[in-house]
Amino acid sequence: MLTAALVLLIAAVGPCLLATLWGDPADRLTGLILAGPAATLVLLLLAAGYDRPAYLDVAFVLGLLSFAGSLVYARFIGRTL
């Protein structure tokens, strides 16, 4: 499970973070939207790998907050364009 989390972190979250850091506003929004579920999956795999069910709460909260953060950022882009 831990190797799967590492592979997913490098293969999925890494490019999303790069797009979020360096890109035009539409690319940043896309990176932000894709990074949320990918980071949630990484946290779920880490919780299963370390056999700590309490860590699942962190993953679920991140899933909810990443969706809300994406909506706020999309609204901010709509005002500036």
SULWOTA-V929873 format. One record per residue. N is the residue number from 1. SS is DSSP state (~ for helix, > for strand, _ for the rest). OMEGA is omega as a letter, one per 40 degrees, with the letter a starting at -180 (* if undefined). NEAR is the number of other C-alpha atoms within 12 Angstrom. Layout:
N | SS | OMEGA | NEAR
N | SS | OMEGA | NEAR
This chain:
1 | _ | a | 18
2 | ~ | i | 19
3 | ~ | i | 16
4 | ~ | i | 19
5 | ~ | i | 25
6 | ~ | i | 22
7 | ~ | i | 19
8 | ~ | i | 26
9 | ~ | a | 27
10 | ~ | a | 19
11 | ~ | a | 19
12 | ~ | a | 26
13 | ~ | a | 28
14 | ~ | i | 23
15 | ~ | i | 24
16 | ~ | i | 28
17 | ~ | i | 26
18 | ~ | i | 22
19 | ~ | i | 23
20 | ~ | a | 25
21 | ~ | a | 19
22 | _ | i | 17
23 | _ | i | 17
24 | _ | a | 15
25 | ~ | i | 22
26 | ~ | i | 23
27 | ~ | i | 22
28 | ~ | i | 24
29 | ~ | i | 32
30 | ~ | i | 26
31 | ~ | i | 31
32 | ~ | a | 37
33 | ~ | a | 31
34 | ~ | a | 28
35 | ~ | a | 35
36 | ~ | i | 33
37 | ~ | i | 28
38 | ~ | i | 31
39 | ~ | i | 37
40 | ~ | i | 32
41 | ~ | i | 30
42 | ~ | i | 35
43 | ~ | i | 35
44 | ~ | i | 33
45 | ~ | i | 28
46 | ~ | i | 28
47 | ~ | i | 23
48 | ~ | a | 21
49 | ~ | i | 19
50 | _ | i | 17
51 | _ | i | 15
52 | _ | a | 16
53 | ~ | i | 17
54 | ~ | i | 16
55 | ~ | i | 21
56 | ~ | i | 23
57 | ~ | i | 16
58 | ~ | i | 23
59 | ~ | a | 27
60 | ~ | i | 23
61 | ~ | i | 21
62 | ~ | i | 25
63 | ~ | i | 27
64 | ~ | a | 19
65 | ~ | i | 21
66 | ~ | i | 26
67 | ~ | i | 23
68 | ~ | i | 17
69 | ~ | i | 21
70 | ~ | i | 27
71 | ~ | i | 18
72 | ~ | a | 17
73 | ~ | i | 24
74 | ~ | i | 23
75 | ~ | i | 16
76 | ~ | i | 15
77 | ~ | i | 17
78 | ~ | i | 13
79 | ~ | a | 10
80 | ~ | a | 10
81 | _ | * | 10
